Amino acid sequence: MIQITAEQVKEYLSLINDKNPVHKNIVPGQMIVQFALANKKIAWVSYKVKYVASVEMNETLEFELVSHEKVVISNQSGDVKIFINKI
């Protein structure tokens, strides 16, 4: 399980030059996807992402590789936040 801090989000947004004000309160979805793929040591060339719910700063997340083609990202309460499927 991991938590993404406001400082990590700020650094990420600076690197990609994202000024979207919504990211003052929620973690960018692609940032979470990148964390999940790196965490699971996945190097898929192409994948499809389904965003189910937003992720708050410091929310505890779990990355679960449920098959060799699917990652599920959920919070500590078990609420699914994101699905990543290999194409």
C-alpha positions, 0 to 999 in steps of 0.5 A: 500500500502507498500514499501519494502526498501533496508534495509528490503531486506538486512535483509531478505537476511541475514536471508535466506543466499541468496547471489544472486547479482540480489537482489541488485536491485530487491526485492526477489519474495518470500519476497513479497509473504510473505509480501502479505500473512501476510498483508492479514492475509492468512495462506494457506498451499499450493499456486502457485505463478506466477511472472509477473514482478520484483519489485524494491526497494521502489516501492509502492505495493498493495495487493488485495485479489480478491477472497478467493483463489487469491491475486494480487500484483500490483504497484501504476500504476496498473501494475501486478507484482505477482499472488498468487493462493491457491491450 
